[in-house]
Amino acid sequence: MTDPVLPGIRAIEKEMVELRHQIHAHPELGFEEFATSDLVAECLSAWGYQVHRGLGGTGVVATLKNGNGDKRLGLRADMDALPIDEATGLPYASRHAGKMHACGHDGHTATLLAAAKYLAANRDFNGTLNLIFQPAEEGLAGAQKMLEDGLFDRFPCDAVFALHNMPGYPTGRFGFLPGAFMASSDSAIIKIKGCGGHGAMPHEAVDPVVVCASLTMALQSVVARNVPPLETAIVTVGAIVAGQAPNVIPDNAEMRLSIRSLNPAVRELLQQRITALAEAQAASFGAQAEVDYQRRYPVLVNTAAETELAKAVARDWLGEDGLIDNMTQLTGSEDFAYLLQQCPGCYLIVGNGDGKGGCMVHNPGYDFNDEILPLGATYWVKLTQQFLA
């Protein structure tokens, strides 16, 4: 069987895997990726890229021009880790308590660096390549910060692409879907103001805990009875914070919600209904509700032409067996959505493995599958060659 990995990528595979392990052992949280961005910038400079730093704080953008082509391609990798204690027991496990590359951003960074090294050495493309190493994807909107700092003004792109590993799918298979691919992600902090009292005399109090309990159940009616049945919507009450003693009814309580959808119109509906329902439910108990509704990541929408191109690159390279069958929408969220609001492009996934013993991302036992690093790097090279033909 012919090796699908480019020989030049295979030749540097060990070096790039070791680099991935180095990043994994030294994870850094969002906007704190100082050592990681130093390492990335040092590598890219040594390979001949023009390196620009400071966008988004710790972001790195590297540019390589070749030939006389006027097309401009952007490839993005995220660099930040998560506030998780690692439990893998690996020899290259995190050396920093409370920090872990539990989403594979170490692998995404090393994969793009491998492609970068190959492309710098071979230069078999015609145009401008912009490599975007982004900070703070995990909930802090590093992509938005890079845009605010002039990412596409300073480094215009005709299209931009990013990939993410995904446990549960076969190792090395690529998944593509045009249109809405990943959900929006919003938060709501609902503060219930009641009237505290003795637990033995609840009739003399307004119990905010009871309001929270009722509202938790009522919120599910938004999805079940307000959102059209063929649309996707998620309302999760992730935390209820109230009181300390079993015999004391507290004055106040707080609910913390995660809200997701795959349609901007549904996103608007959710905000309206959650706010109205919280206020009405609280009032029905004689309490008050204050809703702090926080818009976070928008729906990630892949543009049709760029997604078809990205898929064709994988199909031409690996055949139909290299594709994930019947790729479906994902209810996770990604701040690459901000880049796609300003530039055509595609966010794709690569299978991290579906064997027993594997686990999903954001888990203390997760690890990026090194087998997909050379495959991902080869894909980036082939996409670059195709787009900047």
C-alpha positions as CSV (number, residue, x, y, z in Angstrom):
1,M,0.0,0.0,0.0
2,T,1.3,3.4,-1.0
3,D,2.2,5.7,1.9
4,P,-0.3,8.7,1.7
5,V,2.2,10.9,3.6
6,L,4.5,13.0,1.5
7,P,8.1,11.7,1.7
8,G,9.3,15.2,2.8
9,I,6.8,15.2,5.7
10,R,7.6,11.6,6.6
11,A,11.3,12.6,6.8
12,I,10.6,15.2,9.5
13,E,7.8,13.3,11.3
14,K,9.9,12.3,14.3
15,E,11.1,15.9,14.8
16,M,7.6,17.3,14.6
17,V,6.2,14.7,17.0
18,E,8.9,15.6,19.5
19,L,8.0,19.2,19.0
20,R,4.4,18.4,19.7
21,H,5.4,16.5,22.9
22,Q,7.5,19.5,24.0
23,I,4.4,21.8,23.6
24,H,2.2,19.3,25.4
25,A,4.5,19.1,28.4
26,H,4.5,22.9,28.7
27,P,0.8,24.0,28.2
28,E,-0.2,27.6,28.5
29,L,-3.7,29.1,28.9
30,G,-5.3,31.6,26.7
31,F,-3.3,34.9,26.1
32,E,-0.5,33.3,28.1
33,E,1.1,31.4,25.3
34,F,4.5,33.1,25.6
35,A,6.8,30.1,25.4
36,T,4.7,28.5,22.7
37,S,4.6,31.6,20.5
38,D,8.4,32.0,21.0
39,L,8.9,28.4,19.8
40,V,6.6,28.9,16.9
41,A,8.2,32.2,15.8
42,E,11.7,30.8,16.2
43,C,11.0,27.8,14.0
44,L,9.3,29.9,11.3
45,S,12.0,32.5,11.2
46,A,14.6,29.8,10.8
47,W,12.7,28.4,7.9
48,G,12.6,31.7,6.0
49,Y,9.2,33.1,6.9
50,Q,8.5,36.7,7.6
51,V,7.3,36.5,11.2
52,H,4.9,39.0,12.8
53,R,4.0,39.0,16.4
54,G,1.7,40.7,18.8
55,L,-1.7,40.2,17.1
56,G,-4.1,39.1,19.7
57,G,-1.3,39.5,22.3
58,T,0.5,36.2,21.8
59,G,-0.5,35.5,18.2
60,V,2.0,34.8,15.5
61,V,1.5,35.3,11.7
62,A,4.1,34.0,9.3
63,T,4.1,35.0,5.6
64,L,5.9,33.2,2.7
65,K,5.6,34.5,-0.8
66,N,6.6,32.5,-3.9
67,G,6.4,33.2,-7.6
68,N,4.2,35.9,-9.1
69,G,0.8,34.7,-8.1
70,D,-1.6,37.1,-6.6
71,K,-3.8,34.7,-4.6
72,R,-3.5,34.7,-0.8
73,L,-4.2,31.7,1.4
74,G,-4.6,31.6,5.2
75,L,-4.1,28.5,7.4
76,R,-4.8,28.7,11.1
77,A,-3.8,26.7,14.1
78,D,-4.7,27.3,17.8
79,M,-2.1,27.2,20.6
80,D,-3.8,27.5,24.0
81,A,-4.4,24.8,26.6
82,L,-7.2,24.2,29.1
83,P,-7.4,24.6,32.9
84,I,-7.4,20.8,33.6
85,D,-5.1,18.6,35.6
86,E,-3.8,15.9,33.2
87,A,-4.3,12.3,34.1
88,T,-2.7,10.5,31.1
89,G,0.5,9.3,32.8
90,L,2.4,9.9,29.6
91,P,6.1,10.6,29.7
92,Y,5.5,14.0,28.1
93,A,2.5,14.8,30.3
94,S,1.9,18.4,31.5
95,R,4.5,19.6,33.9
96,H,2.3,22.5,35.0
97,A,-0.5,21.7,37.5
98,G,-3.9,22.8,36.4
99,K,-3.0,23.2,32.8
100,M,-3.3,20.6,30.0
101,H,-3.5,20.3,26.2
102,A,-6.8,18.5,26.5
103,C,-8.1,19.6,23.1
104,G,-5.2,18.8,20.9
105,H,-4.1,22.4,20.1
106,D,-0.5,21.2,20.6
107,G,-1.1,18.8,17.7
108,H,-2.7,21.4,15.6
109,T,0.3,23.7,16.1
110,A,2.8,21.0,15.4
111,T,0.9,19.9,12.3
112,L,0.9,23.3,10.8
113,L,4.6,23.8,11.6
114,A,5.4,20.5,9.8
115,A,3.6,21.7,6.7
116,A,5.3,25.1,7.1
117,K,8.7,23.5,7.2
118,Y,8.0,21.4,4.1
119,L,6.6,24.3,2.1
120,A,9.5,26.5,3.0
121,A,12.0,23.9,1.8
122,N,10.1,23.0,-1.5
123,R,8.2,26.2,-2.4
124,D,6.0,24.4,-4.9
125,F,3.2,27.0,-4.8
126,N,2.6,30.3,-6.5
127,G,1.2,33.1,-4.3
128,T,1.2,34.2,-0.7
129,L,0.9,31.8,2.3
130,N,-0.2,33.3,5.6
131,L,0.1,31.0,8.6
132,I,-2.0,32.1,11.6
133,F,-1.0,30.8,15.0
134,Q,-3.9,31.9,17.2
135,P,-4.1,32.3,21.0
136,A,-7.0,31.8,23.3
137,E,-9.5,29.8,21.3
138,E,-10.9,28.1,24.5
139,G,-13.6,30.6,25.4
140,L,-11.6,33.8,25.2
141,A,-12.1,34.6,21.5
142,G,-8.5,35.0,20.5
143,A,-9.6,35.0,16.8
144,Q,-11.8,38.0,17.4
145,K,-8.8,39.7,19.2
146,M,-6.5,39.1,16.2
147,L,-9.2,40.6,13.9
148,E,-9.4,43.6,16.1
149,D,-5.7,44.0,15.8
150,G,-5.9,44.0,12.0
151,L,-5.3,40.4,11.0
152,F,-7.0,40.6,7.6
153,D,-6.1,44.2,7.1
154,R,-2.4,43.5,7.4
155,F,-2.5,40.0,6.0
156,P,-5.4,39.8,3.4
157,C,-6.5,36.3,2.5
158,D,-8.7,35.1,-0.3
159,A,-9.7,32.1,1.8
160,V,-8.9,30.8,5.2
161,F,-8.9,27.2,6.5
162,A,-8.5,25.4,9.9
163,L,-8.7,21.8,11.1
164,H,-9.5,20.2,14.4
165,N,-8.9,16.6,15.5
166,M,-12.0,14.7,16.6
167,P,-12.1,11.6,18.7
168,G,-14.7,9.1,17.7
169,Y,-13.9,9.2,14.0
170,P,-11.5,6.8,12.3
171,T,-7.9,7.9,12.4
172,G,-6.8,10.1,9.6
173,R,-10.2,10.5,7.9
174,F,-11.3,14.0,7.0
175,G,-14.7,15.5,7.4
176,F,-16.3,18.4,5.6
177,L,-19.7,20.1,5.7
178,P,-20.7,23.3,3.9
179,G,-23.0,25.8,5.7
180,A,-23.6,25.9,9.4
181,F,-21.1,23.4,10.8
182,M,-20.6,24.3,14.5
183,A,-23.0,25.9,17.0
184,S,-23.0,29.3,18.4
185,S,-22.1,29.4,22.1
186,D,-23.7,31.9,24.5
187,S,-23.9,32.2,28.3
188,A,-26.5,33.6,30.7
189,I,-26.1,34.4,34.3
190,I,-29.5,34.6,36.0
191,K,-29.6,36.2,39.4
192,I,-32.7,35.4,41.4
193,K,-33.5,37.9,44.2
194,G,-35.8,36.5,46.9
195,C,-36.1,37.1,50.6
196,G,-34.2,34.9,53.0
197,G,-35.5,33.3,56.1
198,H,-35.6,30.4,58.5
199,G,-35.8,27.0,56.8
200,A,-38.5,26.0,59.3
201,M,-40.7,29.0,58.3
202,P,-40.6,29.1,54.5
203,H,-44.0,31.0,54.3
204,E,-42.2,34.0,55.7
205,A,-39.5,34.0,53.0
206,V,-39.3,34.0,49.2
207,D,-37.1,31.0,48.4
208,P,-34.8,31.7,45.4
209,V,-33.8,28.0,45.4
210,V,-37.4,26.9,44.5
211,V,-37.4,29.6,41.8
212,C,-34.2,28.1,40.3
213,A,-35.6,24.6,40.5
214,S,-38.8,25.6,38.7
215,L,-36.9,27.7,36.2
216,T,-34.5,24.8,35.4
217,M,-37.4,22.7,34.3
218,A,-39.3,25.5,32.6
219,L,-36.2,26.4,30.5
220,Q,-36.4,23.0,28.7
221,S,-39.8,24.1,27.3
222,V,-38.0,26.8,25.3
223,V,-36.3,24.0,23.3
224,A,-39.3,21.7,23.3
225,R,-42.1,24.2,22.6
226,N,-40.6,27.5,21.2
227,V,-37.8,26.3,18.8
228,P,-39.0,24.7,15.6
229,P,-38.7,20.9,15.8
230,L,-36.3,20.6,12.9
231,E,-33.9,23.1,14.4
232,T,-31.1,22.5,16.9
233,A,-31.1,24.2,20.3
234,I,-29.4,23.4,23.6
235,V,-30.1,25.1,27.0
236,T,-27.9,23.7,29.7
237,V,-28.0,24.8,33.3
238,G,-24.4,24.1,34.3
239,A,-24.5,25.5,37.8
240,I,-26.9,26.7,40.5
241,V,-25.2,28.6,43.4
242,A,-27.2,29.3,46.5
243,G,-27.0,29.3,50.3
244,Q,-24.7,27.4,52.7
245,A,-26.7,26.0,55.5
246,P,-29.6,23.4,55.3
247,N,-31.9,25.4,57.6
248,V,-31.4,28.9,56.1
249,I,-33.3,30.1,53.0
250,P,-30.9,32.4,51.2
251,D,-31.7,35.9,49.9
252,N,-30.3,35.2,46.5
253,A,-29.4,32.4,44.1
254,E,-27.6,32.3,40.8
255,M,-28.0,30.1,37.7
256,R,-25.3,29.7,35.0
257,L,-26.4,28.6,31.6
258,S,-24.8,27.5,28.3
259,I,-26.9,28.1,25.2
260,R,-26.2,26.8,21.7
261,S,-27.8,26.8,18.3
262,L,-27.0,26.3,14.7
263,N,-29.2,29.0,13.2
264,P,-28.7,32.8,13.9
265,A,-32.5,33.2,14.0
266,V,-32.8,30.5,16.6
267,R,-30.0,32.1,18.6
268,E,-32.1,35.3,18.7
269,L,-35.2,33.4,19.8
270,L,-33.4,31.7,22.6
271,Q,-32.2,34.9,24.1
272,Q,-35.7,36.4,24.0
273,R,-37.5,33.4,25.4
274,I,-34.9,32.7,28.2
275,T,-34.9,36.3,29.3
276,A,-38.7,36.5,29.3
277,L,-39.2,33.1,31.0
278,A,-36.7,33.9,33.8
279,E,-38.4,37.1,34.6
280,A,-41.9,35.7,34.5
281,Q,-41.0,32.6,36.5
282,A,-39.4,34.6,39.2
283,A,-42.3,37.0,39.4
284,S,-44.7,34.1,39.8
285,F,-43.0,33.3,43.1
286,G,-42.7,36.8,44.3
287,A,-39.0,37.1,43.4
288,Q,-37.0,39.0,40.8
289,A,-34.7,37.8,38.0
290,E,-31.8,39.7,36.5
291,V,-30.5,38.2,33.3
292,D,-27.0,38.9,32.1
293,Y,-27.1,37.4,28.6
294,Q,-23.6,37.1,27.1
295,R,-23.1,36.6,23.4
296,R,-20.0,34.6,22.8
297,Y,-19.0,32.6,19.7
298,P,-21.3,32.9,16.6
299,V,-22.5,30.0,14.4
300,L,-19.5,28.7,12.3
301,V,-20.5,28.8,8.7
302,N,-18.4,27.2,6.0
303,T,-18.7,28.7,2.6
304,A,-19.7,26.3,-0.2
305,A,-17.0,26.8,-2.8
306,E,-14.1,26.7,-0.3
307,T,-15.6,23.6,1.4
308,E,-16.0,21.8,-1.9
309,L,-12.3,22.7,-2.8
310,A,-11.1,21.4,0.6
311,K,-13.1,18.2,0.3
312,A,-11.8,17.7,-3.3
313,V,-8.2,18.0,-2.1
314,A,-8.8,15.1,0.4
315,R,-10.7,13.0,-2.1
316,D,-8.1,13.4,-4.9
317,W,-5.4,12.5,-2.4
318,L,-7.0,9.6,-0.4
319,G,-10.1,8.6,-2.3
320,E,-13.5,8.3,-0.9
321,D,-12.1,6.0,1.9
322,G,-10.3,9.0,3.2
323,L,-13.5,10.9,3.9
324,I,-15.9,10.7,6.9
325,D,-19.2,9.4,5.6
326,N,-22.3,11.5,6.2
327,M,-20.5,14.3,8.1
328,T,-23.0,16.0,10.4
329,Q,-23.2,19.3,12.2
330,L,-21.4,19.6,15.6
331,T,-22.9,21.3,18.7
332,G,-19.4,22.3,20.0
333,S,-18.3,25.9,19.2
334,E,-15.2,27.4,17.6
335,D,-14.0,31.0,17.4
336,F,-12.7,30.3,13.9
337,A,-16.3,31.4,13.2
338,Y,-15.2,35.0,13.6
339,L,-12.6,34.6,10.8
340,L,-15.3,33.0,8.5
341,Q,-17.5,36.0,9.1
342,Q,-14.9,38.2,7.3
343,C,-13.3,35.7,4.9
344,P,-14.5,32.7,2.9
345,G,-13.2,29.4,4.1
346,C,-13.7,26.0,5.6
347,Y,-13.3,24.5,9.0
348,L,-12.7,20.7,8.7
349,I,-12.1,17.8,11.1
350,V,-9.7,14.9,11.0
351,G,-10.4,11.7,12.9
352,N,-8.3,11.2,16.1
353,G,-9.3,7.5,16.3
354,D,-12.4,5.6,17.3
355,G,-10.9,2.7,19.2
356,K,-11.8,1.5,22.7
357,G,-10.1,3.4,25.4
358,G,-10.1,6.7,23.6
359,C,-11.9,9.7,25.1
360,M,-13.4,13.0,24.0
361,V,-11.5,16.2,24.1
362,H,-11.6,18.3,27.3
363,N,-11.0,15.2,29.3
364,P,-8.0,14.7,31.6
365,G,-7.3,11.4,29.9
366,Y,-7.2,12.8,26.3
367,D,-4.1,12.9,24.1
368,F,-3.7,14.0,20.5
369,N,-3.0,11.0,18.2
370,D,0.5,11.4,16.7
371,E,-0.5,9.2,13.8
372,I,-2.6,12.0,12.3
373,L,0.1,14.6,12.5
374,P,1.9,13.7,9.2
375,L,-1.5,13.2,7.5
376,G,-2.7,16.6,8.6
377,A,0.6,18.2,7.5
378,T,0.4,16.5,4.1
379,Y,-3.2,17.7,3.7
380,W,-2.1,21.3,4.4
381,V,0.6,21.0,1.8
382,K,-1.7,19.6,-0.8
383,L,-4.4,22.3,-0.1
384,T,-1.7,25.0,-0.4
385,Q,-0.5,23.5,-3.7
386,Q,-4.0,23.3,-5.0
387,F,-5.2,26.8,-3.9
388,L,-1.9,28.5,-4.9
389,A,-1.4,26.5,-8.1
